[in-house]
Amino acid sequence: MKASPYACNPQPVGEIPRSVGSMLLERGRLWPARTVFAARGRNGYETVSWRQLLRDVASVALFLHARGIRPGD
């Protein structure tokens, strides 16, 4: 198997971009009550705020952690 030419590249990669999680937290703290998205439901559009999105993301993270899933898995 041939090694990737990028696996051992001695060139610095520069600044590491922020994670999706850190970007979600930043936006959620800036605009907790703002609508992050909306979907058409049976009774018109249903909206989700940044606050609710962060709660849902935290809930999924706790669920995965409780089942043994760890960062890097």
C-alpha positions as a Markdown table, in Angstrom:
| # | Residue | x | y | z |
|---|---|---|---|---|
| 1 | Met | 0.0 | 0.0 | 0.0 |
| 2 | Lys | 1.4 | 3.4 | -1.0 |
| 3 | Ala | 1.6 | 6.0 | 1.7 |
| 4 | Ser | -0.3 | 9.3 | 1.1 |
| 5 | Pro | 2.1 | 12.1 | 0.0 |
| 6 | Tyr | 0.3 | 14.3 | 2.6 |
| 7 | Ala | 0.8 | 12.0 | 5.6 |
| 8 | Cys | 4.3 | 13.2 | 6.4 |
| 9 | Asn | 4.4 | 16.6 | 4.7 |
| 10 | Pro | 6.9 | 18.8 | 6.7 |
| 11 | Gln | 5.1 | 22.0 | 5.7 |
| 12 | Pro | 3.2 | 23.7 | 8.5 |
| 13 | Val | -0.6 | 23.6 | 7.9 |
| 14 | Gly | -1.2 | 27.0 | 9.5 |
| 15 | Glu | -3.9 | 27.9 | 11.9 |
| 16 | Ile | -6.3 | 25.1 | 12.7 |
| 17 | Pro | -9.9 | 26.0 | 11.9 |
| 18 | Arg | -12.5 | 26.1 | 14.6 |
| 19 | Ser | -14.7 | 23.0 | 15.1 |
| 20 | Val | -18.4 | 23.0 | 14.2 |
| 21 | Gly | -19.2 | 22.6 | 17.9 |
| 22 | Ser | -17.3 | 25.7 | 18.8 |
| 23 | Met | -19.0 | 27.7 | 16.0 |
| 24 | Leu | -22.5 | 26.4 | 17.2 |
| 25 | Leu | -21.7 | 27.5 | 20.8 |
| 26 | Glu | -20.6 | 30.9 | 19.7 |
| 27 | Arg | -23.7 | 31.6 | 17.6 |
| 28 | Gly | -26.0 | 30.2 | 20.3 |
| 29 | Arg | -24.5 | 32.5 | 22.9 |
| 30 | Leu | -24.7 | 35.5 | 20.6 |
| 31 | Trp | -28.3 | 34.9 | 19.4 |
| 32 | Pro | -30.1 | 32.5 | 21.7 |
| 33 | Ala | -33.6 | 33.6 | 20.8 |
| 34 | Arg | -33.0 | 34.0 | 17.0 |
| 35 | Thr | -34.3 | 31.5 | 14.6 |
| 36 | Val | -31.6 | 29.3 | 13.2 |
| 37 | Phe | -33.9 | 27.5 | 10.8 |
| 38 | Ala | -37.6 | 26.9 | 9.9 |
| 39 | Ala | -39.5 | 24.0 | 8.3 |
| 40 | Arg | -42.9 | 23.8 | 6.9 |
| 41 | Gly | -45.2 | 21.8 | 9.2 |
| 42 | Arg | -48.9 | 21.0 | 9.2 |
| 43 | Asn | -49.8 | 24.3 | 10.7 |
| 44 | Gly | -47.4 | 26.6 | 8.9 |
| 45 | Tyr | -43.7 | 27.1 | 9.6 |
| 46 | Glu | -42.1 | 25.7 | 12.7 |
| 47 | Thr | -39.0 | 27.5 | 13.9 |
| 48 | Val | -36.0 | 26.4 | 15.9 |
| 49 | Ser | -34.0 | 28.9 | 17.9 |
| 50 | Trp | -30.3 | 28.7 | 18.5 |
| 51 | Arg | -31.1 | 28.0 | 22.2 |
| 52 | Gln | -33.2 | 24.9 | 21.2 |
| 53 | Leu | -30.6 | 23.8 | 18.7 |
| 54 | Leu | -27.9 | 23.8 | 21.4 |
| 55 | Arg | -30.2 | 21.9 | 23.7 |
| 56 | Asp | -30.8 | 19.3 | 21.1 |
| 57 | Val | -27.1 | 19.0 | 20.2 |
| 58 | Ala | -26.2 | 18.6 | 23.9 |
| 59 | Ser | -28.9 | 15.9 | 24.3 |
| 60 | Val | -27.5 | 13.9 | 21.4 |
| 61 | Ala | -23.9 | 14.3 | 22.7 |
| 62 | Leu | -25.0 | 13.0 | 26.2 |
| 63 | Phe | -26.8 | 10.1 | 24.5 |
| 64 | Leu | -23.7 | 9.1 | 22.6 |
| 65 | His | -21.4 | 9.5 | 25.6 |
| 66 | Ala | -23.7 | 7.4 | 27.7 |
| 67 | Arg | -23.3 | 4.6 | 25.1 |
| 68 | Gly | -19.6 | 4.7 | 25.2 |
| 69 | Ile | -18.9 | 6.9 | 22.1 |
| 70 | Arg | -15.9 | 9.1 | 22.7 |
| 71 | Pro | -14.2 | 11.9 | 20.7 |
| 72 | Gly | -12.2 | 10.3 | 17.9 |
| 73 | Asp | -14.4 | 7.2 | 17.6 |
